Amino acid sequence: MRRIRPVVEERTKEFGSMTLQHPIHEGILVGITDDKKDSDWEEVPNSDGFFQILVGFDSSIPLDGSADAALVRSVLQKLSAAVRAYPFSLPDQKSMRSLVDLWSSK
């Protein structure tokens, strides 16, 4: 993950500049783990004001550096799915979904 962090952070830093009209939570926490199957998805109860998701990882992606582009794509897909699952207000939903749609065009 350290190898791909700069690429992922380049995409996710745009979230920091977004101003929500009607914030519901403090933020979204997404945990990606190889302890679960790629298709696993769990909303984790959180009493600290965060929307928290735990998702599985596609274990067919090599972690030796030979498939970093696939790894980045997988991580961004997981983050996009979490953003799409978040219960934004309608005006905020439109702007946040537009942001994650830009990820697939870069």
N, C-alpha and C positions, 0 to 999 in steps of 0.2 A: 504494500500500500504506500510505502514511502516513495517508491519510484513514480507512482502515478499521481501522488498528492498534488503537485503543481498544476497538472492538467485539470483535475477535478476542482481544485480551489479556484482556478481561473473561471470556471463555469458557475460555481456556487457563490462566489463573492458578490455577484449581482443581486443576490437575495438581501444583502446588507443595505443596499441602496433603495430597496422597495419600502414604501410607506403604506401600510394597510389603513384603510378607512375604518374598518371595524374589526380590530384584532380579537381573536378568541382565546388564543394561547400565547405564551411567551415565545414559543418556538417549536420547531419540529426536530425530534431526535430520531435518527435512523441508525439502527445497529445492523450490520451485515456480518453474518457468521457462517463459518463452514461447518458448524455443529448441526445445521439444519439443511434440508434439501432446498434446491433452487426455488421450488414452487411454494415453500413455506412462507407464511405471512401471518404475523401476530401483532395485534394492537396491544400494547402493554399499558396497564393502568398506571397513571402517573399523577401524584398529588402535588407536584411542584409547578404546575401550570404549563406543562409541555405535552404535546401530542407525540407519543412515542411508539415507534414501529420496530419490530425485530423481523428481519427477513433472512432467508437462506441464501447460499452462494452457489453458483454454478461450478461444481467441482471438476467439470471437464476443461475448464480454462487453466492452462499451466501457469504456475506462479514463478517460474524461473526467469521471467523477463522476455521470453520469446513471443508472448501474446499480450503485451501491455495494451495494445489498442483494443483488443477484445475485453480485457479487464476494465478499462475505462468505460467502454460502452455498457458493460454489464452494471457497473456501479451507477452510472448516470441513469440507466433504466430503472434501477431500484429507487433512486432518489426521485425520479420523475413519478413513479407509481405512488410513492409516499405523498408527494405534493398533490397529486390528483385525488388521493383518498382523504386528504385533509378537509375538514368541514368549514371552508372559507365562507364568508358572506358572499353574496352574488357579485358585488363590484370587485372585491378582492380576488375572488376565484378567477375571474376573467384575466386580470393582470398577471396573476401567478402562473396560470396555465399557459399564457402567452410566453412567459419567460422560459418554462421548461420546453415548450415547442421549439424555441430558438436553439436549444441544445442539439436537437436532431438535425438542424440545418447547418451546424458548424462542422 
